[in-house]
């Protein structure tokens, strides 16, 4: 069964900003497809404040930080940005 990908409104803004900055989003599209099928295989679990989150590295130094809701078969994208920024944003948005 496939997982549904959902983005927080703030994560949609992250995506918009990366697009406006001219970042190549093609590799990210491939990760969305992989997350739909096997979110645990393509990502790494996090620790500390983000212990209930997972992350994927894409492009050169970018991160996609998300949570998996197994009951709903949903992947919720919290943040998409450069390494440190993505984790800072995800910590603020992780509720």
KELUMZA-826569 format. One record per residue: residue number from 0; y, z, x of N, C-alpha, C, CB in turn. Coordinates in nm, 4 decimals, padded with zeros to 6 digits. Glycine has a CB too. Layout:
N
<pt n="NUM" n_y="Y" n_z="Z" n_x="X" ca_y="Y" ca_z="Z" ca_x="X" c_y="Y" c_z="Z" c_x="X" cb_y="Y" cb_z="Z" cb_x="X"/>
...
***
This chain:
95
<pt n="0" n_y="-00.1195" n_z="00.0000" n_x="00.0835" ca_y="00.0000" ca_z="00.0000" ca_x="00.0000" c_y="00.1253" c_z="00.0000" c_x="00.0876" cb_y="00.0001" cb_z="00.1220" cb_x="-00.0948"/>
<pt n="1" n_y="00.2203" n_z="-00.0833" n_x="00.0519" ca_y="00.3440" ca_z="-00.0926" ca_x="00.1295" c_y="00.4386" c_z="00.0225" c_x="00.0975" cb_y="00.4134" cb_z="-00.2259" cb_x="00.1028"/>
<pt n="2" n_y="00.5202" n_z="00.0561" n_x="00.1955" ca_y="00.6245" ca_z="00.1557" ca_x="00.1781" c_y="00.7524" c_z="00.0835" c_x="00.1368" cb_y="00.6460" cb_z="00.2392" cb_x="00.3086"/>
<pt n="3" n_y="00.8320" n_z="00.1494" n_x="00.0547" ca_y="00.9612" ca_z="00.0930" ca_x="00.0157" c_y="01.0653" c_z="00.1440" c_x="00.1146" cb_y="00.9992" cb_z="00.1315" cb_x="-00.1326"/>
<pt n="4" n_y="01.1514" n_z="00.0548" n_x="00.1620" ca_y="01.2576" ca_z="00.0911" ca_x="00.2559" c_y="01.3868" c_z="00.1161" c_x="00.1771" cb_y="01.2784" cb_z="-00.0212" cb_x="00.3637"/>
<pt n="5" n_y="01.4439" n_z="00.2343" n_x="00.1950" ca_y="01.5727" ca_z="00.2677" ca_x="00.1334" c_y="01.6690" c_z="00.3106" c_x="00.2423" cb_y="01.5571" cb_z="00.3798" cb_x="00.0260"/>
<pt n="6" n_y="01.7949" n_z="00.2746" n_x="00.2260" ca_y="01.8978" ca_z="00.3153" ca_x="00.3228" c_y="01.9979" c_z="00.4079" c_x="00.2542" cb_y="01.9706" cb_z="00.1907" cb_x="00.3831"/>
<pt n="7" n_y="02.0338" n_z="00.5153" n_x="00.3241" ca_y="02.1453" ca_z="00.5960" ca_x="00.2764" c_y="02.2688" c_z="00.5068" c_x="00.2777" cb_y="02.1660" cb_z="00.7253" cb_x="00.3647"/>
<pt n="8" n_y="02.3663" n_z="00.5362" n_x="00.1928" ca_y="02.4906" ca_z="00.4571" ca_x="00.1920" c_y="02.5541" c_z="00.4549" c_x="00.3311" cb_y="02.5909" cb_z="00.5144" cb_x="00.0886"/>
<pt n="9" n_y="02.5483" n_z="00.5683" n_x="00.4004" ca_y="02.6052" ca_z="00.5771" ca_x="00.5350" c_y="02.5304" c_z="00.4866" c_x="00.6324" cb_y="02.6020" cb_z="00.7220" cb_x="00.5850"/>
<pt n="10" n_y="02.3995" n_z="00.4750" n_x="00.6142" ca_y="02.3200" ca_z="00.3873" ca_x="00.7010" c_y="02.3530" c_z="00.2410" c_x="00.6732" cb_y="02.1687" cb_z="00.4129" cb_x="00.6807"/>
<pt n="11" n_y="02.3829" n_z="00.2095" n_x="00.5475" ca_y="02.4262" ca_z="00.0731" ca_x="00.5149" c_y="02.5559" c_z="00.0421" c_x="00.5882" cb_y="02.4449" cb_z="00.0556" cb_x="00.3616"/>
<pt n="12" n_y="02.6452" n_z="00.1403" n_x="00.5948" ca_y="02.7715" ca_z="00.1243" ca_x="00.6691" c_y="02.7434" c_z="00.1022" c_x="00.8174" cb_y="02.8625" cb_z="00.2485" cb_x="00.6500"/>
<pt n="13" n_y="02.6475" n_z="00.1795" n_x="00.8725" ca_y="02.6095" ca_z="00.1623" ca_x="01.0132" c_y="02.5707" c_z="00.0172" c_x="01.0383" cb_y="02.4924" cb_z="00.2572" cb_x="01.0514"/>
<pt n="14" n_y="02.4883" n_z="-00.0352" n_x="00.9489" ca_y="02.4392" ca_z="-00.1723" ca_x="00.9608" c_y="02.5556" c_z="-00.2722" c_x="00.9550" cb_y="02.3368" cb_z="-00.2027" cb_x="00.8492"/>
<pt n="15" n_y="02.6454" n_z="-00.2487" n_x="00.8618" ca_y="02.7643" ca_z="-00.3334" ca_x="00.8468" c_y="02.8479" c_z="-00.3333" c_x="00.9751" cb_y="02.8500" cb_z="-00.2853" cb_x="00.7275"/>
<pt n="16" n_y="02.8684" n_z="-00.2148" n_x="01.0304" ca_y="02.9489" ca_z="-00.2016" ca_x="01.1529" c_y="02.8834" c_z="-00.2721" c_x="01.2713" cb_y="02.9705" cb_z="-00.0539" cb_x="01.1866"/>
<pt n="17" n_y="02.7510" n_z="-00.2627" n_x="01.2833" ca_y="02.6801" ca_z="-00.3315" ca_x="01.3917" c_y="02.6940" c_z="-00.4834" c_x="01.3749" cb_y="02.5296" cb_z="-00.2904" cb_x="01.3940"/>
<pt n="18" n_y="02.6829" n_z="-00.5282" n_x="01.2510" ca_y="02.6972" ca_z="-00.6709" ca_x="01.2227" c_y="02.8369" c_z="-00.7185" c_x="01.2609" cb_y="02.6694" cb_z="-00.7000" cb_x="01.0737"/>
<pt n="19" n_y="02.9386" n_z="-00.6428" n_x="01.2206" ca_y="03.0780" ca_z="-00.6783" ca_x="01.2519" c_y="03.1035" c_z="-00.6778" c_x="01.4024" cb_y="03.1745" cb_z="-00.5811" cb_x="01.1827"/>
<pt n="20" n_y="03.0312" n_z="-00.5911" n_x="01.4749" ca_y="03.0478" ca_z="-00.5818" ca_x="01.6204" c_y="02.9733" c_z="-00.6940" c_x="01.6928" cb_y="02.9985" cb_z="-00.4457" cb_x="01.6708"/>
<pt n="21" n_y="02.9023" n_z="-00.7768" n_x="01.6167" ca_y="02.8330" ca_z="-00.8910" ca_x="01.6769" c_y="02.6977" c_z="-00.8572" c_x="01.7369" cb_y="02.9187" cb_z="-00.9509" cb_x="01.7824"/>
<pt n="22" n_y="02.6399" n_z="-00.7440" n_x="01.6967" ca_y="02.5082" ca_z="-00.7046" ca_x="01.7478" c_y="02.4014" c_z="-00.7916" c_x="01.6813" cb_y="02.4804" cb_z="-00.5524" cb_x="01.7216"/>
<pt n="23" n_y="02.3049" n_z="-00.8367" n_x="01.7600" ca_y="02.1950" ca_z="-00.9178" ca_x="01.7076" c_y="02.1018" c_z="-00.8280" c_x="01.6258" cb_y="02.1169" cb_z="-00.9885" cb_x="01.8236"/>
<pt n="24" n_y="02.0967" n_z="-00.8506" n_x="01.4963" ca_y="02.0159" ca_z="-00.7662" ca_x="01.4079" c_y="01.8755" c_z="-00.8219" c_x="01.3814" cb_y="02.0875" cb_z="-00.7481" cb_x="01.2767"/>
<pt n="25" n_y="01.8422" n_z="-00.9345" n_x="01.4414" ca_y="01.7094" ca_z="-00.9936" ca_x="01.4207" c_y="01.5948" c_z="-00.8974" c_x="01.4567" cb_y="01.6967" cb_z="-01.1209" cb_x="01.5035"/>
<pt n="26" n_y="01.6019" n_z="-00.8299" n_x="01.5742" ca_y="01.4920" ca_z="-00.7375" ca_x="01.6072" c_y="01.4792" c_z="-00.6263" c_x="01.5028" cb_y="01.5142" cb_z="-00.6757" cb_x="01.7467"/>
<pt n="27" n_y="01.5895" n_z="-00.5844" n_x="01.4461" ca_y="01.5891" ca_z="-00.4789" ca_x="01.3458" c_y="01.5164" c_z="-00.5244" c_x="01.2194" cb_y="01.7325" cb_z="-00.4367" cb_x="01.3125"/>
<pt n="28" n_y="01.5367" n_z="-00.6493" n_x="01.1810" ca_y="01.4688" ca_z="-00.7043" ca_x="01.0628" c_y="01.3174" c_z="-00.6960" c_x="01.0801" cb_y="01.5120" cb_z="-00.8511" cb_x="01.0381"/>
<pt n="29" n_y="01.2702" n_z="-00.7237" n_x="01.2016" ca_y="01.1264" ca_z="-00.7161" ca_x="01.2282" c_y="01.0762" c_z="-00.5729" c_x="01.2121" cb_y="01.0949" cb_z="-00.7679" cb_x="01.3697"/>
<pt n="30" n_y="01.1584" n_z="-00.4759" n_x="01.2547" ca_y="01.1169" ca_z="-00.3366" ca_x="01.2406" c_y="01.1114" c_z="-00.2943" c_x="01.0945" cb_y="01.2114" cb_z="-00.2455" cb_x="01.3174"/>
<pt n="31" n_y="01.2022" n_z="-00.3440" n_x="01.0138" ca_y="01.1969" ca_z="-00.3121" ca_x="00.8703" c_y="01.0640" c_z="-00.3582" c_x="00.8127" cb_y="01.3150" cb_z="-00.3785" cb_x="00.7939"/>
<pt n="32" n_y="01.0230" n_z="-00.4766" n_x="00.8523" ca_y="00.8960" ca_z="-00.5302" ca_x="00.8041" c_y="00.7792" c_z="-00.4425" c_x="00.8515" cb_y="00.8773" cb_z="-00.6761" cb_x="00.8524"/>
<pt n="33" n_y="00.7830" n_z="-00.4000" n_x="00.9765" ca_y="00.6765" ca_z="-00.3130" ca_x="01.0297" c_y="00.6755" c_z="-00.1773" c_x="00.9605" cb_y="00.6938" cb_z="-00.2938" cb_x="01.1811"/>
<pt n="34" n_y="00.7943" n_z="-00.1258" n_x="00.9306" ca_y="00.8036" ca_z="00.0045" ca_x="00.8633" c_y="00.7438" c_z="-00.0011" c_x="00.7230" cb_y="00.9500" cb_z="00.0506" cb_x="00.8559"/>
<pt n="35" n_y="00.7557" n_z="-00.1156" n_x="00.6591" ca_y="00.6967" ca_z="-00.1307" ca_x="00.5255" c_y="00.5450" c_z="-00.1164" c_x="00.5303" cb_y="00.7344" cb_z="-00.2668" cb_x="00.4654"/>
<pt n="36" n_y="00.4864" n_z="-00.1626" n_x="00.6385" ca_y="00.3407" ca_z="-00.1648" ca_x="00.6494" c_y="00.2812" c_z="-00.0449" c_x="00.7227" cb_y="00.2988" cb_z="-00.2894" cb_x="00.7185"/>
<pt n="37" n_y="00.3410" n_z="-00.0074" n_x="00.8356" ca_y="00.2823" ca_z="00.0991" ca_x="00.9183" c_y="00.3904" c_z="00.1845" c_x="00.9832" cb_y="00.1913" cb_z="00.0391" cb_x="01.0267"/>
<pt n="38" n_y="00.4630" n_z="00.2638" n_x="00.9039" ca_y="00.5762" ca_z="00.3387" ca_x="00.9602" c_y="00.5371" c_z="00.4392" c_x="01.0695" cb_y="00.6470" cb_z="00.4119" cb_x="00.8497"/>
<pt n="39" n_y="00.4168" n_z="00.4937" n_x="01.0616" ca_y="00.3761" ca_z="00.5925" ca_x="01.1619" c_y="00.3409" c_z="00.5270" c_x="01.2953" cb_y="00.2569" cb_z="00.6731" cb_x="01.1110"/>
<pt n="40" n_y="00.2848" n_z="00.4062" n_x="01.2888" ca_y="00.2414" ca_z="00.3381" ca_x="01.4110" c_y="00.3568" c_z="00.2888" c_x="01.4970" cb_y="00.1535" cb_z="00.2221" cb_x="01.3756"/>
<pt n="41" n_y="00.4660" n_z="00.2467" n_x="01.4336" ca_y="00.5754" ca_z="00.1853" ca_x="01.5097" c_y="00.6841" c_z="00.2838" c_x="01.5500" cb_y="00.6367" cb_z="00.0747" cb_x="01.4295"/>
<pt n="42" n_y="00.6674" n_z="00.4130" n_x="01.5128" ca_y="00.7744" ca_z="00.5088" ca_x="01.5380" c_y="00.7233" c_z="00.6327" c_x="01.6100" cb_y="00.8408" cb_z="00.5486" cb_x="01.4076"/>
<pt n="43" n_y="00.8188" n_z="00.7132" n_x="01.6566" ca_y="00.7858" ca_z="00.8383" ca_x="01.7242" c_y="00.8443" c_z="00.9546" c_x="01.6457" cb_y="00.8386" cb_z="00.8385" cb_x="01.8700"/>
<pt n="44" n_y="00.7690" n_z="01.0640" n_x="01.6386" ca_y="00.8203" ca_z="01.1815" ca_x="01.5681" c_y="00.9251" c_z="01.2503" c_x="01.6551" cb_y="00.7049" cb_z="01.2801" cb_x="01.5322"/>
<pt n="45" n_y="01.0162" n_z="01.3188" n_x="01.5899" ca_y="01.1262" ca_z="01.3875" ca_x="01.6583" c_y="01.1038" c_z="01.5383" c_x="01.6548" cb_y="01.2623" cb_z="01.3516" cb_x="01.5936"/>
<pt n="46" n_y="01.1867" n_z="01.6119" n_x="01.7278" ca_y="01.1744" ca_z="01.7572" ca_x="01.7361" c_y="01.3060" c_z="01.8231" c_x="01.6952" cb_y="01.1340" cb_z="01.8006" cb_x="01.8792"/>
<pt n="47" n_y="01.3063" n_z="01.9540" n_x="01.6896" ca_y="01.4285" ca_z="02.0298" ca_x="01.6619" c_y="01.4834" c_z="02.0035" c_x="01.5234" cb_y="01.5337" cb_z="01.9973" cb_x="01.7640"/>
<pt n="48" n_y="01.6163" n_z="01.9818" n_x="01.5166" ca_y="01.6843" ca_z="01.9590" ca_x="01.3883" c_y="01.6306" c_z="01.8366" c_x="01.3151" cb_y="01.8337" cb_z="01.9430" cb_x="01.4106"/>
<pt n="49" n_y="01.5706" n_z="01.7461" n_x="01.3891" ca_y="01.5179" ca_z="01.6235" ca_x="01.3288" c_y="01.3646" c_z="01.6241" c_x="01.3277" cb_y="01.5699" cb_z="01.4999" cb_x="01.4049"/>
<pt n="50" n_y="01.3067" n_z="01.7426" n_x="01.3232" ca_y="01.1612" ca_z="01.7567" ca_x="01.3278" c_y="01.0877" c_z="01.6879" c_x="01.2143" cb_y="01.1257" cb_z="01.9002" cb_x="01.3275"/>
<pt n="51" n_y="01.1562" n_z="01.6661" n_x="01.1025" ca_y="01.0925" ca_z="01.5982" ca_x="00.9894" c_y="01.1249" c_z="01.4488" c_x="00.9875" cb_y="01.1364" cb_z="01.6625" cb_x="00.8578"/>
<pt n="52" n_y="01.1821" n_z="01.3999" n_x="01.0975" ca_y="01.2217" ca_z="01.2588" ca_x="01.1066" c_y="01.1394" c_z="01.1847" c_x="01.2112" cb_y="01.3708" cb_z="01.2473" cb_x="01.1400"/>
<pt n="53" n_y="01.1527" n_z="01.0546" n_x="01.2072" ca_y="01.0906" ca_z="00.9669" ca_x="01.3062" c_y="01.1972" c_z="00.8669" c_x="01.3516" cb_y="00.9631" cb_z="00.8933" cb_x="01.2472"/>
<pt n="54" n_y="01.1719" n_z="00.8006" n_x="01.4640" ca_y="01.2699" ca_z="00.7038" ca_x="01.5148" c_y="01.2003" c_z="00.5851" c_x="01.5805" cb_y="01.3653" cb_z="00.7710" cb_x="01.6151"/>
<pt n="55" n_y="01.2729" n_z="00.4741" n_x="01.5797" ca_y="01.2277" ca_z="00.3508" ca_x="01.6419" c_y="01.3382" c_z="00.3051" c_x="01.7355" cb_y="01.1930" cb_z="00.2407" cb_x="01.5353"/>
<pt n="56" n_y="01.3007" n_z="00.2610" n_x="01.8548" ca_y="01.3978" ca_z="00.2027" ca_x="01.9473" c_y="01.3960" c_z="00.0526" c_x="01.9253" cb_y="01.3656" cb_z="00.2392" cb_x="02.0972"/>
<pt n="57" n_y="01.5133" n_z="-00.0068" n_x="01.9133" ca_y="01.5208" ca_z="-00.1518" ca_x="01.8965" c_y="01.6404" c_z="-00.2036" c_x="01.9765" cb_y="01.5332" cb_z="-00.1910" cb_x="01.7449"/>
<pt n="58" n_y="01.6373" n_z="-00.3309" n_x="02.0072" ca_y="01.7453" ca_z="-00.3879" ca_x="02.0878" c_y="01.7545" c_z="-00.3127" c_x="02.2190" cb_y="01.8806" cb_z="-00.3825" cb_x="02.0122"/>
<pt n="59" n_y="01.8719" n_z="-00.3113" n_x="02.2811" ca_y="01.8836" ca_z="-00.2376" ca_x="02.4068" c_y="01.9575" c_z="-00.1070" c_x="02.3823" cb_y="01.9565" cb_z="-00.3220" cb_x="02.5142"/>
<pt n="60" n_y="01.8812" n_z="-00.0010" n_x="02.3629" ca_y="01.9382" ca_z="00.1317" ca_x="02.3469" c_y="01.9791" c_z="00.1707" c_x="02.2061" cb_y="02.0537" cb_z="00.1431" cb_x="02.4327"/>
<pt n="61" n_y="01.9338" n_z="00.0978" n_x="02.1064" ca_y="01.9650" ca_z="00.1329" ca_x="01.9681" c_y="01.8493" c_z="00.2093" c_x="01.9053" cb_y="01.9965" cb_z="00.0067" cb_x="01.8859"/>
<pt n="62" n_y="01.8822" n_z="00.2925" n_x="01.8059" ca_y="01.7798" ca_z="00.3699" ca_x="01.7365" c_y="01.7955" c_z="00.3552" c_x="01.5862" cb_y="01.7869" cb_z="00.5179" cb_x="01.7767"/>
<pt n="63" n_y="01.6828" n_z="00.3599" n_x="01.5213" ca_y="01.6729" ca_z="00.3611" ca_x="01.3763" c_y="01.6046" c_z="00.4941" c_x="01.3444" cb_y="01.5919" cb_z="00.2340" cb_x="01.3184"/>
<pt n="64" n_y="01.6751" n_z="00.5855" n_x="01.2780" ca_y="01.6216" ca_z="00.7189" ca_x="01.2502" c_y="01.5944" c_z="00.7290" c_x="01.1003" cb_y="01.7208" cb_z="00.8317" cb_x="01.2974"/>
<pt n="65" n_y="01.4749" n_z="00.7764" n_x="01.0653" ca_y="01.4354" ca_z="00.7770" ca_x="00.9244" c_y="01.3386" c_z="00.8897" c_x="00.8917" cb_y="01.3730" cb_z="00.6446" cb_x="00.8877"/>
<pt n="66" n_y="01.3172" n_z="00.9095" n_x="00.7616" ca_y="01.2190" ca_z="01.0043" ca_x="00.7107" c_y="01.1176" c_z="00.9274" c_x="00.6273" cb_y="01.2868" cb_z="01.1173" cb_x="00.6269"/>
<pt n="67" n_y="00.9949" n_z="00.9748" n_x="00.6277" ca_y="00.8904" ca_z="00.9136" ca_x="00.5455" c_y="00.8552" c_z="01.0109" c_x="00.4334" cb_y="00.7635" cb_z="00.8776" cb_x="00.6312"/>
<pt n="68" n_y="00.8604" n_z="00.9610" n_x="00.3117" ca_y="00.8192" ca_z="01.0397" ca_x="00.1957" c_y="00.6865" c_z="00.9830" c_x="00.1473" cb_y="00.9281" cb_z="01.0370" cb_x="00.0814"/>
<pt n="69" n_y="00.5798" n_z="01.0485" n_x="00.1885" ca_y="00.4448" ca_z="00.9991" ca_x="00.1621" c_y="00.4150" c_z="00.9928" c_x="00.0118" cb_y="00.3420" cb_z="01.0881" cb_x="00.2318"/>
<pt n="70" n_y="00.4588" n_z="01.0937" n_x="-00.0610" ca_y="00.4322" ca_z="01.1007" ca_x="-00.2046" c_y="00.4858" c_z="00.9771" c_x="-00.2780" cb_y="00.4944" cb_z="01.2278" cb_x="-00.2634"/>
<pt n="71" n_y="00.6056" n_z="00.9340" n_x="-00.2404" ca_y="00.6697" ca_z="00.8180" ca_x="-00.3040" c_y="00.6453" c_z="00.6873" c_x="-00.2296" cb_y="00.8180" cb_z="00.8416" cb_x="-00.3152"/>
<pt n="72" n_y="00.5786" n_z="00.6966" n_x="-00.1137" ca_y="00.5595" ca_z="00.5783" ca_x="-00.0284" c_y="00.6946" c_z="00.5147" c_x="00.0031" cb_y="00.4657" cb_z="00.4749" cb_x="-00.0971"/>
<pt n="73" n_y="00.7883" n_z="00.5998" n_x="00.0484" ca_y="00.9242" ca_z="00.5555" ca_x="00.0768" c_y="00.9632" c_z="00.5904" c_x="00.2199" cb_y="01.0229" cb_z="00.6184" cb_x="-00.0221"/>
<pt n="74" n_y="01.0364" n_z="00.5003" n_x="00.2830" ca_y="01.0971" ca_z="00.5250" ca_x="00.4130" c_y="01.2480" c_z="00.5280" c_x="00.3888" cb_y="01.0557" cb_z="00.4144" cb_x="00.5206"/>
<pt n="75" n_y="01.3102" n_z="00.6420" n_x="00.4188" ca_y="01.4549" ca_z="00.6559" ca_x="00.3986" c_y="01.5248" c_z="00.6471" c_x="00.5336" cb_y="01.4893" cb_z="00.7905" cb_x="00.3273"/>
<pt n="76" n_y="01.6050" n_z="00.5430" n_x="00.5508" ca_y="01.6793" ca_z="00.5227" ca_x="00.6756" c_y="01.8021" c_z="00.6131" c_x="00.6737" cb_y="01.7206" cb_z="00.3721" cb_x="00.6939"/>
<pt n="77" n_y="01.8122" n_z="00.7001" n_x="00.7756" ca_y="01.9248" ca_z="00.7928" ca_x="00.7849" c_y="02.0382" c_z="00.7372" c_x="00.8700" cb_y="01.8785" cb_z="00.9253" cb_x="00.8418"/>
<pt n="78" n_y="02.0034" n_z="00.6719" n_x="00.9812" ca_y="02.1066" ca_z="00.6250" ca_x="01.0739" c_y="02.0562" c_z="00.5081" c_x="01.1573" cb_y="02.1521" cb_z="00.7390" cb_x="01.1655"/>
<pt n="79" n_y="02.1490" n_z="00.4185" n_x="01.1910" ca_y="02.1203" ca_z="00.3029" ca_x="01.2771" c_y="02.2391" c_z="00.2894" c_x="01.3712" cb_y="02.0963" cb_z="00.1691" cb_x="01.1927"/>
<pt n="80" n_y="02.2169" n_z="00.3143" n_x="01.5006" ca_y="02.3282" ca_z="00.3070" ca_x="01.5947" c_y="02.2743" c_z="00.3180" c_x="01.7376" cb_y="02.4327" cb_z="00.4190" cb_x="01.5661"/>
<pt n="81" n_y="02.3673" n_z="00.3235" n_x="01.8331" ca_y="02.3302" ca_z="00.3484" ca_x="01.9725" c_y="02.2597" c_z="00.4836" c_x="01.9784" cb_y="02.4562" cb_z="00.3455" cb_x="02.0676"/>
<pt n="82" n_y="02.1793" n_z="00.5026" n_x="02.0787" ca_y="02.0943" ca_z="00.6203" ca_x="02.0949" c_y="02.1573" c_z="00.7518" c_x="02.0495" cb_y="02.0554" cb_z="00.6326" cb_x="02.2369"/>
<pt n="83" n_y="02.2555" n_z="00.8039" n_x="02.1218" ca_y="02.3133" ca_z="00.9348" ca_x="02.0912" c_y="02.3823" c_z="00.9376" c_x="01.9556" cb_y="02.4117" cb_z="00.9742" cb_x="02.1987"/>
<pt n="84" n_y="02.4557" n_z="00.8326" n_x="01.9231" ca_y="02.5256" ca_z="00.8261" ca_x="01.7939" c_y="02.4282" c_z="00.8309" c_x="01.6772" cb_y="02.6101" cb_z="00.6990" cb_x="01.7853"/>
<pt n="85" n_y="02.3172" n_z="00.7596" n_x="01.6899" ca_y="02.2184" ca_z="00.7563" ca_x="01.5817" c_y="02.1641" c_z="00.8962" c_x="01.5545" cb_y="02.1030" cb_z="00.6602" cb_x="01.6167"/>
<pt n="86" n_y="02.1342" n_z="00.9709" n_x="01.6607" ca_y="02.0785" ca_z="01.1047" ca_x="01.6409" c_y="02.1838" c_z="01.2014" c_x="01.5860" cb_y="02.0217" cb_z="01.1584" cb_x="01.7729"/>
<pt n="87" n_y="02.3074" n_z="01.1907" n_x="01.6329" ca_y="02.4153" ca_z="01.2762" ca_x="01.5804" c_y="02.4349" c_z="01.2511" c_x="01.4314" cb_y="02.5479" cb_z="01.2507" cb_x="01.6567"/>
<pt n="88" n_y="02.4409" n_z="01.1236" n_x="01.3950" ca_y="02.4596" ca_z="01.0879" ca_x="01.2544" c_y="02.3417" c_z="01.1360" c_x="01.1700" cb_y="02.4770" cb_z="00.9356" cb_x="01.2394"/>
<pt n="89" n_y="02.2219" n_z="01.1159" n_x="01.2220" ca_y="02.1016" ca_z="01.1558" ca_x="01.1469" c_y="02.0997" c_z="01.3069" c_x="01.1224" cb_y="01.9738" cb_z="01.1130" cb_x="01.2230"/>
<pt n="90" n_y="02.1417" n_z="01.3847" n_x="01.2210" ca_y="02.1449" ca_z="01.5305" ca_x="01.2032" c_y="02.2391" c_z="01.5697" c_x="01.0896" cb_y="02.1883" cb_z="01.5996" cb_x="01.3339"/>
<pt n="91" n_y="02.3549" n_z="01.5056" n_x="01.0819" ca_y="02.4508" ca_z="01.5343" ca_x="00.9751" c_y="02.3972" c_z="01.4919" c_x="00.8387" cb_y="02.5834" cb_z="01.4638" cb_x="01.0030"/>
<pt n="92" n_y="02.3242" n_z="01.3823" n_x="00.8355" ca_y="02.2793" ca_z="01.3243" ca_x="00.7083" c_y="02.1439" c_z="01.3765" c_x="00.6619" cb_y="02.2726" cb_z="01.1748" cb_x="00.7205"/>
<pt n="93" n_y="02.0721" n_z="01.4445" n_x="00.7483" ca_y="01.9372" ca_z="01.4914" ca_x="00.7159" c_y="01.9446" c_z="01.6149" c_x="00.6269" cb_y="01.8577" cb_z="01.5228" cb_x="00.8447"/>
<pt n="94" n_y="01.9199" n_z="01.5962" n_x="00.4989" ca_y="01.9280" ca_z="01.7082" ca_x="00.4032" c_y="01.7965" c_z="01.7288" c_x="00.3348" cb_y="02.0368" cb_z="01.6841" cb_x="00.2990"/>
***
